[in-house]
């Protein structure tokens, strides 16, 4: 639960086309484990946050060598 004007900060790997980046291995692991969901694509996660009522979402790639992103939703 956020206070009025609060922000949600989220850091996660996302799915993409960086073979060997680590996110492809994590995505494969999650897809083959019962009860787990695959990694989202960055755009997919951004859209989900907007659909849940946040008015803006800022995403930042945190490491140039892999698909680790930070999201701030307000």
KACOR-V115140 format. One record per residue. N is the residue number from 1. RES is the residue in three letters. PHI is phi as a letter, one per 30 degrees, with the letter a starting at -180 (999 if undefined). OMEGA is omega in whole degrees, 0 to 359 (NA if undefined). D_LAST is the distance of its C-alpha to the last C-alpha in Angstrom with 2 decimals. Layout:
# KACOR-V115140
N/RES/PHI/OMEGA/D_LAST, N/RES/PHI/OMEGA/D_LAST
This chain:
# KACOR-V115140
1/UNK/999/181/12.47, 2/UNK/c/173/9.63, 3/UNK/d/176/10.70, 4/UNK/e/182/9.63, 5/UNK/i/181/7.05, 6/UNK/d/181/6.48, 7/UNK/b/175/4.69, 8/UNK/c/177/6.60, 9/UNK/c/184/9.10, 10/UNK/b/175/11.69, 11/UNK/b/182/14.98, 12/UNK/a/167/17.42, 13/UNK/d/176/20.36, 14/UNK/b/179/20.17, 15/UNK/d/179/23.16, 16/UNK/a/184/24.80, 17/UNK/c/178/28.18, 18/UNK/c/179/28.71, 19/UNK/d/180/31.83, 20/UNK/i/183/32.62, 21/UNK/d/185/29.16, 22/UNK/j/180/28.81, 23/UNK/d/178/26.12, 24/UNK/d/178/28.96, 25/UNK/d/179/30.82, 26/UNK/d/179/27.92, 27/UNK/d/178/27.24, 28/UNK/d/179/30.98, 29/UNK/e/181/31.11, 30/UNK/d/180/28.29, 31/UNK/d/184/29.84, 32/UNK/c/179/33.21, 33/UNK/c/181/32.21, 34/UNK/e/177/32.53, 35/UNK/j/180/29.41, 36/UNK/c/178/27.00, 37/UNK/c/179/24.89, 38/UNK/d/174/24.88, 39/UNK/d/176/22.21, 40/UNK/d/168/19.75, 41/UNK/d/183/19.76, 42/UNK/e/181/16.75, 43/UNK/d/179/16.36, 44/UNK/d/180/16.85, 45/UNK/d/177/14.08, 46/UNK/e/179/11.62, 47/UNK/d/178/13.08, 48/UNK/d/179/12.98, 49/UNK/d/178/9.25, 50/UNK/d/181/9.16, 51/UNK/d/180/12.19, 52/UNK/d/174/10.94, 53/UNK/j/175/8.86, 54/UNK/d/183/5.32, 55/UNK/d/178/5.98, 56/UNK/b/177/5.44, 57/UNK/b/176/6.48, 58/UNK/c/179/8.73, 59/UNK/c/181/11.80, 60/UNK/b/174/14.72, 61/UNK/d/188/18.15, 62/UNK/d/180/19.22, 63/UNK/b/183/22.93, 64/UNK/d/184/25.03, 65/UNK/c/177/27.49, 66/UNK/b/186/25.36, 67/UNK/c/175/22.31, 68/UNK/c/183/20.10, 69/UNK/b/169/16.48, 70/UNK/c/178/13.44, 71/UNK/b/172/9.97, 72/UNK/b/181/6.69, 73/UNK/c/178/3.80, 74/UNK/b/NA/0.00
